[in-house]
Amino acid sequence: MTDLKNRRILVTGGAGFLGKHLVAGLKGRGCKDVFIPLIENYDLTDMGAVKKLYADAKPDIVIHLAAKVGGIGANRDNAGRFFYDNLMMGAQVMEIGRQAGVEKFVALGTVCAYPKFTPIPFKEEDLWNGYPEETNASYGLAKKMLLVQSQGYRQQYGFNGIFLLPVNLYGPGDNFDPGSSHVIPALIKKCIDAQRDSSSSITVWGTGKVTREFLYVEDAAEAIILAAEKYDKPDPVNIGSGFEISIKDLTDLIVKLTGFKGKIVWDRSKPDGQPRRCLDTSKAAKEFGFKAKTKFEEGLKKTIDAYIVYNS
């Protein structure tokens, strides 16, 4: 058991969507020494900046959340950049952490690292049984290298690195930029904006047949904190809700909750992405007692309400 209260904790990406909720959770645990690097001060793709970060933060524990990420369109359009930036950030932040002798390194991967055709529910042992879905393979593989690196460093250097595999997150403070957002904030924005603009329809990518699993951001933050406190093994661990929903059903639910009365137009020329996503979350429950608490509709309502307030 790691007592986080008495540790200096570096949270890369701490000013981002998940990061803000994680930092709030850490402070709620009594952690007083949390360092949050801002991108304008520390470009984590630059080795010199990473060394400066460690010199400034002097961390005992590192939680590496920082990532260049987006939805299907952003992943497809930025395949090279997302691969390079995420690979370099992860490799350098972990390497300098090793050199600095950090006590523990918590690395966040992604459900995009799983093979395109993975038996449902996704089990951690299936992670290497195929190539990821093409539209997000560059991002998924770059993040999966954090697992390779942490296991290699544990074997050679005794480095305590752990690797978590979260599903798509959602919640208040999400990214609603239509050029880079994931499906839930994109749909919420489409529905709310259509009502404000008196539009008679919204357009949704793909066929609606594929499925996804979603995790409320506060639950994700709690999972990361529990893992930082209690998990010290080399094997990857899924972080999710264990709940699967089709994009069509998700769209219908968001339409209902936002009160949008118009037509849904499915743009079948756009990619669906991975056919199905749903995680086996039993290892997280067994190893560090995590189970998602927020009901999906409740989390969606909070996300919608926060978006309306922010844009009012």
C-alpha positions in Angstrom: 0.0 0.0 0.0 1.5 3.3 -1.1 0.5 6.3 1.1 0.0 9.0 -1.5 -0.6 11.7 1.1 3.1 11.8 1.9 4.5 11.7 -1.6 5.4 14.3 -4.2 3.2 13.4 -7.2 3.7 14.5 -10.8 0.6 14.3 -12.9 1.3 14.9 -16.6 -1.8 16.0 -18.3 -3.0 17.2 -14.9 -4.7 20.3 -16.5 -6.7 18.2 -18.9 -10.1 16.6 -18.8 -9.2 13.5 -16.8 -6.3 15.2 -15.1 -8.5 17.9 -13.4 -10.7 15.2 -11.9 -7.7 13.1 -10.9 -6.0 16.0 -9.2 -9.2 16.8 -7.3 -9.4 13.2 -6.2 -5.8 13.2 -5.0 -6.4 16.4 -3.0 -9.5 14.8 -1.6 -7.2 12.0 -0.3 -5.1 14.6 1.5 -2.3 14.9 -1.1 -0.8 18.3 -0.8 2.2 18.1 -3.1 0.8 17.6 -6.6 2.8 19.1 -9.5 0.8 19.8 -12.7 3.0 20.7 -15.7 1.4 23.0 -18.3 2.1 22.3 -22.0 3.4 25.8 -22.6 6.1 25.3 -20.0 7.0 21.7 -20.7 6.8 20.1 -24.1 7.0 16.4 -23.2 8.1 15.4 -26.7 11.3 17.4 -26.0 13.9 15.6 -23.9 15.3 18.8 -22.5 11.9 19.9 -21.3 11.3 16.5 -19.7 14.6 16.7 -17.8 13.6 20.2 -16.6 10.2 19.0 -15.5 11.8 16.3 -13.3 14.3 18.9 -11.9 11.4 21.2 -11.0 8.9 18.6 -9.8 11.2 16.2 -7.9 8.5 13.6 -7.9 8.2 10.4 -5.8 5.3 9.1 -8.0 4.5 9.9 -11.6 1.0 9.5 -13.1 1.4 9.9 -16.9 -1.9 11.0 -18.4 -0.6 13.4 -21.0 -1.6 12.4 -24.6 -2.4 13.7 -28.0 -5.8 12.1 -28.6 -9.2 12.5 -30.4 -12.1 10.7 -31.9 -12.1 8.6 -35.1 -11.7 11.5 -37.4 -8.8 13.1 -35.5 -7.0 9.8 -35.2 -7.4 9.1 -38.9 -6.2 12.6 -39.9 -3.3 12.8 -37.4 -2.0 9.2 -37.5 1.6 10.2 -37.8 1.6 13.0 -35.3 -0.4 11.0 -32.7 2.0 8.1 -33.1 5.1 10.2 -32.7 3.9 12.6 -30.0 2.5 9.8 -27.8 5.5 7.5 -28.3 8.0 10.2 -27.5 6.1 11.6 -24.5 5.8 8.1 -22.9 9.3 6.9 -23.7 11.0 10.1 -22.4 8.8 10.7 -19.3 9.4 7.1 -18.2 13.1 7.0 -19.0 13.8 10.2 -17.1 11.6 8.9 -14.3 13.8 5.8 -14.2 16.9 7.9 -14.1 15.5 10.0 -11.3 14.6 6.9 -9.2 10.9 7.5 -8.9 9.2 5.2 -6.5 6.3 4.4 -8.9 5.1 5.2 -12.4 1.5 4.9 -13.4 1.0 4.8 -17.2 -2.3 5.3 -18.9 -2.9 3.3 -22.0 -6.1 3.1 -24.1 -8.7 0.6 -25.2 -7.6 1.5 -28.7 -4.6 -0.7 -28.1 -6.7 -3.9 -28.3 -6.9 -5.9 -31.6 -9.7 -4.9 -34.0 -11.4 -8.2 -33.5 -11.2 -9.1 -29.8 -13.6 -11.5 -28.1 -16.2 -9.7 -25.8 -15.5 -8.9 -23.1 -11.9 -7.8 -23.8 -9.5 -9.6 -21.4 -6.1 -8.3 -20.7 -4.5 -11.5 -22.0 -6.0 -10.8 -25.5 -4.1 -7.5 -25.8 -1.4 -8.9 -28.3 -3.7 -11.2 -30.3 -4.0 -9.0 -33.4 -3.6 -5.5 -34.9 -5.7 -2.6 -33.6 -8.6 -1.1 -35.6 -7.0 0.9 -38.5 -8.4 4.3 -37.8 -6.8 4.5 -34.3 -4.0 2.0 -34.6 -1.2 4.6 -34.6 -2.5 6.1 -31.3 -3.2 2.7 -29.7 0.2 1.2 -30.6 2.1 4.3 -29.4 0.3 4.0 -26.0 0.8 0.3 -25.8 4.6 0.9 -25.9 4.2 2.2 -22.4 3.4 -1.4 -21.3 6.4 -2.8 -23.2 8.6 -0.1 -21.7 7.4 -0.5 -18.1 7.7 -4.3 -18.2 11.2 -4.1 -19.7 12.3 -1.6 -17.1 10.8 -3.7 -14.3 12.8 -6.7 -15.6 16.1 -4.9 -16.1 16.0 -2.1 -13.5 13.4 -3.2 -10.9 11.3 -0.2 -12.0 7.8 -0.1 -10.5 5.7 0.8 -13.5 2.1 -0.2 -13.9 -0.1 0.1 -16.9 -3.9 0.8 -17.0 -6.2 0.4 -20.0 -9.2 2.8 -19.7 -12.2 2.8 -22.1 -13.6 6.0 -23.5 -14.2 8.5 -20.8 -17.0 11.1 -20.6 -18.2 13.7 -18.1 -18.2 17.4 -17.2 -15.3 19.3 -18.7 -15.0 16.9 -21.7 -13.6 18.1 -25.0 -16.5 19.4 -27.2 -14.4 20.6 -30.1 -16.0 19.0 -33.2 -12.6 18.5 -34.8 -11.2 16.3 -32.1 -14.0 15.2 -29.7 -15.1 11.7 -28.9 -18.6 10.4 -29.6 -20.5 11.5 -26.4 -19.4 15.1 -26.4 -19.8 15.3 -30.2 -23.4 14.1 -30.0 -24.3 16.3 -27.0 -23.0 19.4 -28.9 -24.8 18.4 -32.1 -28.1 18.1 -30.3 -27.8 21.2 -28.1 -26.5 23.3 -31.0 -29.3 22.0 -33.4 -31.9 23.1 -30.9 -30.4 26.6 -30.5 -30.1 27.0 -34.3 -33.5 25.5 -35.0 -32.0 22.8 -37.2 -34.2 20.0 -38.3 -31.6 17.3 -38.3 -28.2 16.2 -37.0 -25.7 14.0 -38.9 -23.9 11.1 -37.1 -20.9 9.2 -38.4 -21.2 5.6 -39.5 -24.0 3.0 -39.2 -24.8 3.2 -35.5 -24.3 -0.6 -35.3 -20.9 -0.7 -33.5 -20.8 -0.8 -29.7 -18.8 1.1 -27.1 -18.2 1.1 -23.4 -17.9 4.4 -21.5 -16.6 5.3 -18.1 -17.6 8.4 -16.1 -14.5 10.5 -15.6 -14.7 10.7 -11.8 -14.9 6.9 -11.7 -11.8 6.7 -13.9 -9.9 9.1 -11.6 -10.8 6.9 -8.6 -9.6 3.8 -10.4 -6.2 5.5 -11.1 -5.8 6.5 -7.5 -6.7 3.1 -6.2 -4.2 1.5 -8.6 -1.5 4.0 -7.5 -2.1 3.1 -3.9 -2.5 -0.7 -4.2 -1.3 -2.2 -7.5 2.4 -3.0 -8.1 2.4 -5.8 -10.7 3.7 -5.8 -14.3 0.4 -7.0 -15.9 -1.9 -4.5 -17.6 -5.3 -3.9 -16.0 -8.6 -2.8 -17.7 -10.4 0.2 -16.3 -14.1 0.3 -17.4 -17.7 0.1 -16.4 -18.4 -3.3 -18.0 -21.4 -1.7 -19.9 -21.8 -2.0 -23.6 -24.1 0.2 -25.8 -24.5 0.6 -29.5 -23.9 4.0 -31.1 -27.5 4.0 -32.3 -28.8 3.4 -28.8 -26.4 6.0 -27.4 -27.6 8.5 -30.0 -31.2 7.8 -29.1 -30.5 8.3 -25.4 -28.7 11.6 -25.9 -31.4 12.8 -28.2 -34.0 12.0 -25.5 -32.0 13.6 -22.6 -31.2 16.8 -24.6 -34.8 17.1 -25.9 -33.8 17.3 -29.5 -36.9 16.6 -31.7 -35.3 16.5 -35.2 -34.1 13.8 -37.5 -31.0 11.7 -37.2 -29.1 11.3 -40.5 -26.5 8.5 -40.5 -23.5 9.3 -42.7 -22.4 5.8 -43.8 -19.5 7.1 -45.8 -17.8 7.8 -42.5 -15.9 5.0 -40.6 -17.5 3.1 -37.7 -14.2 2.3 -36.0 -13.8 -0.9 -34.0 -16.8 -3.2 -34.3 -17.3 -3.8 -30.5 -15.8 -2.6 -27.3 -16.5 -3.9 -23.8 -13.9 -4.7 -21.2 -13.6 -7.5 -18.6 -13.1 -5.4 -15.5 -12.8 -8.3 -13.0 -9.0 -7.8 -12.5 -9.4 -4.2 -11.4 -12.0 -5.3 -8.8 -9.8 -8.1 -7.6 -6.4 -6.3 -7.5 -7.3 -2.9 -6.1 -11.1 -2.9 -5.4 -12.3 -0.8 -8.2 -15.8 -0.9 -9.5 -17.5 1.9 -11.5 -20.3 3.6 -9.4 -21.9 6.1 -11.8 -24.9 4.9 -13.7 -24.6 5.7 -17.4 -27.8 7.9 -17.8 -26.9 9.8 -14.6 -23.4 10.5 -15.9 -24.9 11.6 -19.3 -27.3 14.0 -17.6 -24.4 15.6 -15.6 -22.4 16.0 -18.8 -25.2 17.6 -20.7 -26.1 19.9 -17.8 -22.4 21.0 -17.5 -22.2 21.7 -21.3 -25.4 23.8 -21.2 -24.2 25.8 -18.2 -20.8 26.4 -19.8 -22.3 27.6 -23.0 -25.1 29.7 -21.6 
